[in-house]
Amino acid sequence: GGRTVGSGVVTGFLDFDIPADTKFLMQTDEFLFITGRGLSVTGTIKKGTIHLNDKVKGAGLQASKSYIVTGISLINSTNAVSNVSEARADDKVSILLRGATKAEISGEKYLISVN
C-alpha cells in the first residue's frame, strides 16, 4: 500500500503519484486488443469497486483519456472466468475498455477511476 502525504496524494505505489481520493485502483498485468470489442486489461483490484459503464483511465504519464468499462470478467484461483456486473478489491479481473488501444494504455501500471 501507499501512504498519504500532506498534499492529499498517495505515494509509494510505484514511481508516480495516485490521487488519495481515487475510488478505484487496479494493478495491471496484461493487455489484449480484441478487434471490434476494445482492449481487455487483466489485473488485480487494489482498492474500491468497478461496475459496468464506469469510467477509468491510466494512472501513469499517459493518463489523459478516459475509457468506459463494457465488460468485467472475474478470474478465480483455477483461472475459470465468469462475467459479472461488478468486482471489488482483491478480485483478479479482466475488464474490457471501449475505445482504448494497446498503444494508448499498455504502459500503464494502474487503472484508476475517473472521479
Protein Blocks (a to p, Z undefined) as FASTA:
>chain_A
ZZddfkopaehklmcccdfklmbdcddfbdcddehkbccdddddfedcddehiacddfbl
mlmbccddfbdcdddfkopacddfbdcehiacddddehiafklmmmpmbdcddZZ
